[in-house]
């Protein structure tokens, strides 16, 4: 199974420390230690005290990342599994590698999620309060992948973003049934059926061209920044998802994701949420 994990190998603890001193430290999402290895580069014989020294160093240096040990020795596996049962997972070579990578992947994704939530704390506070449960994962995915130029990832990101915009309208409906009427977000069978064009027109007062005036309450002015945001996210996502030959760059994806964040900030101000 492909877990999309890139391995960077070093032969000693000394080389591991040198690796952490480079910019590549930012890419690390976990550490795999051998039970018996070298502490120094010039060593020729593995050191059986390596695992104690190395595990202490990496736990201290990378406290938020998963650290595991891997060994091919049955007795060492049993002994270390007991010794580190409260501090570190120990896996056996030749049988546990798949389980080890699954563990590292899941822990790494969880760490990345927490990091993203921390960087956008005010946004996620509003998402948690006013959007459905799936919206958190959708937004985490958008923020994690918005720098990826792979067109499959781009399509997935913009698909999530389109769902998030629909969630934004549903959140407005829950706050004020007149702001976004139910008929604009659900069909006769009570299934989600969001009409972006009609919703945006409604939010800006349903301007009547013949009468040259708005016919319903104005929630934000026609031509305003907020209206442009809604159209930009709506048109940007639809363009990529409906035209297979279109190649959307990561810069456009970033602009669309950040535009959605501005929409969430507008919602946050609307409901009067204070800063965390």
N, C-alpha and C positions, 0 to 999 in steps of 0.2 A: 504493500500500500504506500502511496506517495503522500507523505505528511507535509510536504513543502517546507522542509527544514534543511537549511544549509549548514554543513558541519565544517568547522575550522579546527584543524588538529595542531597541537603543540606537544613536544616530547618531554617537557619537564615543567615543574612549578615555576622555575625562574622564567621560562619562555612564556608561561601563562601570565605572569606579572607584566612582562614586556608587552604582551598583546593588549592587556587592559590599559596600558599607557598610551595607546594609539587611538585614533578617531573611530576605529572599528569597535571599540567598547560599546558604542551606542547601538550596535546591531545585535548585541548579545541578548538572548531571551532564556538562556539556561546553560548549565554547566554539567558535563559528564566527566567523572573522574574514574580512573582505573584504581583498583585497590592497591596494587603494587606498581610504583612508577619511580621516575627520577625526580629528585628535588632540584638538582642543578644541571646545567647544560653539559658540563664536562664529566658528569658521572657516566660510567659504563655499565654498572650493575644496578638494577632497580632496588629501591629502598622500601622495606616493608613498613616503615613508619611514615611513608609518604601520605597515606590517606588521612591520618590524623592532622598533620600539618596543613595539607592542602584544603581539607574540608573546613577547618577553622578559618583559614585565610579567605576563602571564597564566601563563606557565610558572613564574615565580617565586612568584606568588600562589596558584595552584591546581595544584601540582605533580603531584597524583594523578589529575587529570581529563584526558580527551582534548581536545586543542585542534587544530582544523583550519582550513585557509584555503580560501576559495572565490573564484574569479575567472571572469569571462566573456571575458577577453583571452587568446587562444591563446598569444601569445609570453610573457605574464606567467606563464601556467600552466606552460609548459615551463621557464622560468627559475627560478620559485619552487619547482617540483617538484624541480629539481636542487639548489637552494640549501638547501632544508629537508628533503632526503631522509632525513636521520638524526634529525630532531627533530620534524617535524610533517607530517601528511598534507595534501596539496594536491589540491583537486577542481575540476573545470571546470563552470561554469554551463551549464545546458541539456542535460546528459547524465549528470553524475555525482551529481546530488542524491540519487537512490535509494541509491546505493552509500555516499554520505556518511552518510545517516541510519542505514543498517544498521551502519556502523562505529561511530557515536556510541552507538547503542543497545547494541551488544555490549560496547563498552568501559565504558559506564555501568553495565550490569548486572554486569559483572565487578568494577567498583569497589565497587558496593553489596554484592556477595557478600563481598568481602574485609573490608569495614567491619563487616558483620553477624558474620562469623566472629570478628573481633577483639573485638567486644562480648560474645560468648558463647564465649570461648576454651575454657573447661573443658568446656562442653557438646559442642562440636564435636570435641574430642579424644576423648571417649568415643564419640560417633557414628562417628568414623573407625575406631575400633578394633573396635567390636562390632556395627555395623549394616552393611547392604549398601550398595553404591555409590550407589544412587538416594536413599538417606536424606538425604545432605547437601543435595541440591537441594530435596528435599521440605521440609526444615526451614528452609532459607534462604527458600523461598517463603512458608512459614507466618509467619516472623518479619517478612518484608517486607510482607506483605499483611494482617496481623492488625488493622490500623487502618482497613481499607477496609469501608465499609458496603454496597457493591454486593453484592446477594445472589448474583450469579453468582460473584464472587470469594470470598464467604463459603463457598459450597458447595464450591468448589475447595480452599480452605484446610482445611476440615474433612475433606474427602476425603483430603488429604495427611496430616492428623493421624491419621486412622483407620489409614492404612497404616503410619505411624510407630509407633503403638501395637502393631500386629501385629509390626513389626520388633523392638520391645522384648521381646515374648514369645519370639520366635525367638532373640534374644540371650541370654535367660535359659536357654533350652533348650540352647544351645551351651555355656554355662558349666556347667550341671548338668542332666543329662538327667532327673533325678527332680524337679527344681523345676517344670519345665513339660514333661510327657511329650509325646512326638512325636504321639501320637494326638489331642492337643488342639490341634495346630497344622497337621497335615497329614491329608488324607483317604487312602483306600485306594489312590488313583492317585498318591500322593506329591505332590499339589498343595496349596498353602497353603489351609487351611480353619480359620481361627482361631475358637475358641469362647470369647468373653470371659467369659461367665457361669461356665462350667466351669473355666476357668483361674483366675479369681479365687477361686472356691470351693476349688480345689485348693491354691492358695498359702496360704490361711488354714486348711488342715488338713482339708478335707472334713468339716465338722461334721455329725454324725449326730443328727437331732432326737430319734429314739427313745432312743438311748443317752446323749444329752446330752453328747457328747464328740467331740473331733476324732479322725479315723481314720487320717490320714496326717501327715507331718511339717509343722509350722507354720513358714512362712517369714516371715509377719508376722501379727499378731493380728487376729482378726475385729473389725471396728469401728475399726481403727487408721486413722491418717492415710493410710497408703499404700493401704489398701483403698479408702478414700473417693476418693483420687486416681484410681485405676484405673476405678472406677465412674463418676466424674464425666466423665472424658474419653470413656469408652465410650458412656455415655448421651447426653452432649452432642453428640457427632458423629453418632450414630445418629438422634437426634431431628431434626436439621436435614436429614439426607440422606434420611430416609424420609417426612417430612411436608412436602410442597411448600408448604403455606400458612403454615408457621411462618416467622417473620421473626426471625432471630437477629442481635442487635446486635453491633457491633464489640467492646463491652465483654465480652460473653460469649465471643466468639472469643479475645480476649486472655487471659481467665481459663483457657480450655481449653489454649491454647498454653503458658502459663506453668506450668500443672499438669503438662503433659507434660515440661517442663524439670525439674521437681522429680522426676519419675519417673527421668529420666536421671541426676540427681544421686544418687538412691538406688542405681542400678546402679553408678555410679562408686564410691560408698563400699563397695558389696558386693565389688567386685573389687580394692579397695584402691589405686585410682589416686591419686597425689599431685597436688596442685595444680600447674598449669604455672608 
